[in-house]
Amino acid sequence: MIARGGQGSAASLVLVGLACQEVGASFAVMLFPQTGPLGIVMLRLLFSAVLLLLIARPRLRGHHAAAWRSVVGFGVVLASMNGLFYLALERLPLGVTVTIEVLGPLTLSILTSAGLARWLWAGLALAGVVALGAGGWDRLDALGVVFALGAAVSWALYILASARVGREFPRLDGLALAMTVGAVIALPFGVWQAGSALLRIDLLAVGAAVALLSSTIPYALELIALRRLPASAFAILMSLGPATASIAGFLLLGQHLSWLELVGIGLVIAASIGAVRAATRRAAGARHPGLDAAAALGEPLG
């Protein structure tokens, strides 16, 4: 049995990882005027790929063609998820963007649950989205919402692709290779949008910081936490992402939300927690695909 103190410290690591993600996303928004959203996507994926390749040192031989197709597909999903997320961030507040994006894994959890409870969580999530809109449809950019919904779909695909690659490659090998594919895909778009800004050392340094805060540090903290926390508890903690994003947006970017938007974010968080708990009960202690997504939330998302 894991001591309560150990679980408490592990929960703290998850929350620190969430805070790092949203601080990284806030730094990315600050770079948009110089690099554009696609420029910062390229920098994040590029630096993340370099770090993961150095850490994992993946073996290139001995993998069948299907495994490589899985890696390429995973890399495409990584590039699209990050690209759509940052394109949405250019047009929407951080808290709203993350809340919409969370609908992807939430929907996956609901679809893999059974019984009437899943319709309760689906209805609660829908009420949250309606509250977000009622709190400020006039302030929500339609194209930004489309980008955020695309990121949500990509996040759900990320969950499935991550599980597949994790079965075919040891340790971090698959993620490192897929991140490299994603960086290669993002490279021409980033160069096209950022242009000569990529020659500035200060912008490159902040781009590296975004990669560390948004990917490397949260992923390391979550790996440590997962050794001490049940998957269900970890997933529930990760459901707090929209709340931490809203706080970071307010403190670092001066993004104010109406009370209805805050209610909407709260409803989506409640639906996420409920869906995770329902999926956990159905899995009867077994590792569930919808919960494996939570372990991946540190990478994508924010």
N, C-alpha and C positions, 0 to 999 in steps of 0.2 A: 504494500500500500504506500502511496506517495504522501508524504507529510503535507499538512495544510500550508506550512510555511513555504515548502517547495513549490506548491501550486500557486501561492500568492506571488512569489517572485517570478514565476514563469508568466503569470498573467501580466505582471508589470513589464516584462520584456516585450510581450505582444503589443501592449499599449505604447511603449516607447517606439516600437517598429512602426505602428500606425502614425504616430506623430512625425517620425522621420519621413515617411512617405508623403505626407501632406505638406511638410515644410519643403521637401524637394519639389513637389508640384507647384508650390507658391513661387519658389525660385525660378522654375521654368516659365511661369507666367510673366515674371519680371523681365525675362530675356526675349519675350515675343517681339517687342519693337525692333530689336537688333537682328534676331535670327529667324523670326516667324515660328509658328508651331512645328512645321516639318523640319526646320533646322534643329530645334531642340530635341525632337524625336530621334533624328539621326545621331546627335551627340550622345543622348542617353543610351541608345542601343549599341553604339560603337564602343563607348567606354565600358558598358556592362559586358559586352562580348569579350573585350580584351581582358578584363578582370577575371571573368569566368574561365577563359581559356588558360590563363596563368594558374588559376587555382585547381581546375579539374584536370588539365592536360589530357584531354580525351583521346582514346585510342581510335584510329581511323579504320583499321583493318578488322576483318572478321565479322562485319555486319552485312546482312542480306539486303537485297534491293528494297523490300517492303519497309525495313527499318529506316533506310535513307529517305524513302518517300514520306514516312511519318515525320522525320526531322524537318524536311523541307516544308511540309504542311504546317508544322508547328511554328516554323520561322515566319511563314506568311501570316499566320494568325497573330503572332507577336507584333509584326510590323503594322498590321491593320488595326489591332487593338490600341496600340500606343498612338498611332497616327490619328485615329478617330477621336481618342480621348483628348489629345492636345488641341485638335481642331475645335472640339466642343468647348474646351477651356478658354479658347480665344473669344467665345461668344456668350458663355454662361458663367455664373458664379461657381466657385470650386465645390461648395457643398451641394448645389443642385446637380452639377455634372456627376459627382460621385454617387449621389442618390439614384439618378437615372441609370448609371452604369451598373449599380448593384442589382438592378432588376434582372440582369442576365443570369447570374448564379442563383438568384432567388427563384426565378422561373424554373430553372433546372431542378432545384430542390423540390419545388412543388410538383413538378411532373413526375419525379421519382418517388413521391410519397403516395400513400394510399389512404382511402377513407374520406369522410366528409371534412376532416380537419384541413385538408389541403385547400379546399374551396374557401374556408375561413381566411387562411393566410393570403390566398390570391385576392380575395375581396378587400382585405386590409391593405395590401400593397396598392391595389387600384385606388382605394380611398386616399392613400398617401400621394399618389400621382395627381389625383384630382385636386387635393389640397395645395400641392405645389403650384398647379396651374391657377387655381382660384386666388392664390396669394400674389400672383403677379404674372398673368399671361401677357400683359402689356410689356413686361420686362424680359420675357423669355424669347430669345431669338429662335425662330422656327428652324432655321438650318442648324443652329447649335443643338437643338433638341434631336434632330435627325442624326447628327454626328454622335451624340451621346447614346442614342438607342443603338446605333451601329456598334459602338464600343461595348454596349451591354451584350449584344449578340456575339461579338468577338470574344468577350470574356467567357461566355458559356462554351464556345468552341475551344477556347484555351484550356478549360477544365478537362474536356474530353481528350484533346490532343496531348496535354501534359500527362494524363494517366497512361495513354498509349505509349508515349515515348519513354516514360518511366519504367514500363515493363520491358522495353527492348534495349535500354542502355543503362549501365550501372551508374550509381552516384549522380554527379552533376553533369556527366558526359553529354547526355541528350540535350539538356538545357543550354549548355555552352555552345554546342553545335547549332542548335536552333536559333540562339541569340545571334550567332554569326551570320546565319542566313537572313535573319531579320535586319541586321545592320547593313548587309549588302543591298537588300531591297530598298531600305530607307535612304541609302547614300545619295543616289542621283536627285531625289526629291529634296533632300536637305541642302545639297550643294546649290541646286537651282533656287531655293528660296532664301537661304542665308547668304550666299555669294561670298564677297570679300570679308564679311564679318567673321568667317571661320579662320581667318588669318590672325585674329586678335587673341593674344595669349589670355587676357582676362576673361573673355567669353568662353574660351576653351576650358579654363579653370572652373568657371561656374557650371559649365556643362558636365565636367567630371564630378563636381559636387552633387549635381542633380542625380547622376547615375548612382553615386554612393548612397545618397539619402533615400532615393526612390526604390532602389533595387538591392544593392549589395548588403547594406547594414540591416534593413528589415528582414531580408531572406536569412541572414545568419542568425538574427535574434529569434526568428520563428522556428528555425531548425532546433535551436536549443530549447525553446519553449515546448515544442512538440514531444520532446523526450520526457517531459514532466506533466503535461496536461493531456487529458482525454481529448480525442479529436472533436467531440461534440462541444466541449467547453472552448476549445480553440476557435472553432467555427463561429460560435456565438460572440466571442470577443471581436473577431474580424468583422462581424456585422455592425460594429460601432463605427466603421469607416466613414459613413456620411456625417456623423456627429463630429469626429475629429477634423474632417475636411471643412465643415462649416466654421469651426473654431479657428482653424488656420486661415481660412479665407477672410474672416473678420479681423483677426489680429495682424496678419501680415499684408493683406491686400485691401483692407478697408471695405470688404464686401458685406453689406448689411442685408439681412433677410427679414421679411415680414413675419408676423407671428403665425400666419397660415402656412407659410413655407416651412417654418420650423416644425409645425404640427405634421406636415406632410413627410418631412424627413424622419420624424419620430415614428410615424405609422409604418414607413418602409423598414425601419430598423426593427420594430416589433414583429412585422411579418417575416423578416429574415430569421430572427431568433426562433419564432414559432415553427417555421418551415424546417429549420435545422434540427430542432428537437423532435419533430415528427419523423423526419428521415432517420434520426438516430434510433428512435424506438423501433422503427420498421426494420432497420438493419440488425437489431438485437445484438448490439455490441460489435458487429462486423464493420470493417472499413467500407464506407459508402462512397460512390463516385461523387455525389454532391458535396460530401465533406472533404474529399481530396481537393476540391476547388479551394477550400479555405486556406489550405497550405500554400496554394498558388497566389493568393490574393496579394501577398507582399510583392510579387514580381510585377504584376500588371497594373497593377492598378494604380494609380495616383502618383 
